[in-house]
Amino acid sequence: MPALRLSTVVYSQRLLDHFRNPRNAGELEPPAVTVEVMNPACGDILRLSARFEEGRVAQARYRTRGCTAAIAAGSALTEWMIGKTRAELAAVDTGVLEELLEGLPRESRHAAALCVDGVRALLASQQSPAL
């Protein structure tokens, strides 16, 4: 099935699936670590939560206030995070998100950067001894 055109932006079917059927939406209670990051240029906000067990992400949740791509990227990110170690999380970059979503239009790449910022903030957080 071809990609759907919304406005003047063409999104992949994978991105649209994450947007229409978001995975891991919500927030985790402590002892999970929760951070919030914002893209000041566009106003998108990502709230990211993760619970670690035995050095790996056991659960991840997100809430996003933003565009179609930001919502889809948060969903794809949390699926990707499950089972990852801190070192694997630290290696995430915008290319990982673009691959997970089968591409991002140039004007939507800020969504991948927001997710990377969220993971970096999560790793920098010292809120939970479970990390």
Protein Blocks (a to p, Z undefined) as FASTA:
>chain_A
ZZddehjbccdfklmmmmmmcghiacdddfbdcdddddfknopacddddddeehiafbdc
ddddddfklmmmmmmmmmmmnopafklmmmpcfklmmmmnnpaafklmmmmmmmmmmmmm
mmmpckbfkZZ
